[in-house]
Amino acid sequence: MKKLFFLSILFFFNLTIALANAQGLSQGNINNLISAYRQYKDVSGLSISVPTVVEIPFKDEFIERFDFAVFDKTTNSFEPHLFKQEVLVNQIPIVIDANTTSGSAQNMIDNNLRTWAEFALPENAQGRVQIVLTSSEPITSSTLTILLDNYVALPNSLEIRAETADGSRIVVADKKLSQETIRFPQTIADRWTLTLTYGQPLRITELRLLQENATEIRTLRFLAQPTHTYRIYFDPDRQVSPPVGEAGNLAIDKDVLPITVSLSQVNPSYTIADTDNDGIPDIRDNCVTLANRDQKDLSNNGRGDVCDDFDQDGLINNQDNCPNQPNRNQIDTDGDGLGDACDREESRITERYTWLPWVGIGFAALVLIILFALTTKSLRDRTQPPKPQSGTGQVV
C-alpha cells in the first residue's frame, strides 16, 4: 500500500513537471509569434453572458499586411477569426502585366498573402523587371506598398512612371528602397509603370496601389467568451500562422455584436525579421540567410559577397573552396580547405603533411641548443688556468 502511495506521488510529480515544461515551451512559441506583429488592440470588459461573435472595426489604421492574431489572455491561447474587407464605392479594377518566372502576375493583386510572383535573377548581374498597372479610369494615389514573401529582401531600387492627362512623367525617381511602403506626391493616372532592380531572388506576394477615392470597411470577427480578455495583434512584417482551434461559422451576420475598442498601440514585443541574426533586417540585408554584418559587396550587384558566386561555377562563395576559380567538383587533394584549382602548393609535401614543418623546426631548435652547449663548454675550457703538475721530489 505504501509502495502504491509513493508511486502515485511520483507519477503526479512527474506529470506536473511535464506540464510545466510544456507550458514553458508553449509560452516561448507564443512570444516568438507575437514578436512579428507591429501593433495591437486590447479587448476587455465585454458585456456578454454567453459566447458571442464580436466585430471590431479597422477603418482608420494604415495596415500593410492584413494578417491578425486574436490572443485570449485568459487562456493564453490564440483564437480563430475572420477578417472582412468590403469596398463600398469608387474602387477601380486594376489589370497587371509582368514577366514572371514562377507564379502568375495576377497573384500580386489578389489580396492573398499566401500567393506570389517570382522574377528571374541573372547569374552575374542585377535583375531588372517592369510591372505595369492599368485601369479603365484614372486612379488617384500617393502610396504604393510592395509586400514580399518571407526571407526575401527588398529590391535595390524603384522607379514609378505615371501616364497622366499631361503625359508620361516620373513620380518616383530611381531610388533605393528601405521599407515596403513608398509615398509620393498625389498623382492621377490610368497607367503606372514600376521598374525594379534587385540583386537577390525577388518574390512579391502583394502589390497594392492605394486608391484614395475608394471607401473601404475593414472588420475583424471572433467568438468571445464571457469574462475573458483579448489582445488583437495585427500588421506583421512577415507571414505568421498562430495555431488555433476549431472555428465556428463567423461569416454569418446573425447575432454579431459590434464593439468599439481602444486605440491601436505599438507592440513592445515586436522584433523586425532578421533570419540570419546578423543585426541587418531581412528587407535591407544583401544576404538574407547568411550572416554578413559588414554587408560587403565588391561586385556592387546587390548580393553580399558571402552569397554571391564570383566564378560562376554554381556554388556561392561561402560554400566554394575556390571562389575566384571555377571548380564545380570542389576537389581538394590535400584537404587544406583550398581547392586544387587555386592551391599553388598542392604538390608540396608540407601541404600534404602539415606536421612536417613543425618537426623540422623542432629538429633545428634541438641542433641549435646542442651547438650552443658545445660552444659554451669550449669557451669555458679555454678561459680556465692550467692545473699545476705534481713534481718527482728530487733535489739537486
Protein Blocks (a to p, Z undefined) as FASTA:
>chain_A
ZZmmmmmmmmmmmmmmmmmmmmmmmmmmmmmmmmmpcbdcddehiacfbdcddddddfkb
ccfblcdddddfklopacddddddddfbhpacdddddddfedcfklmmnopakbccdddd
dfkbccddddddddfbdcddfbdcddddehiacdfbdcdddddfkbpcdfbdcdddfbfb
dcddddddfbdcdddddfbdcddfbdcdddfkbccdddddddddehiacdddehiabdcd
ddddddddfkbmghpacdddddddddfkbccddfkonopafklccbfkbccfkopafkon
opafklgcfkonopafklpcblkbccfkopafkonopafklmmklmpmklmmmmlmmmmm
mmmmmmmmmmmmmmmmmmmmmmpccdddddehiaZZ
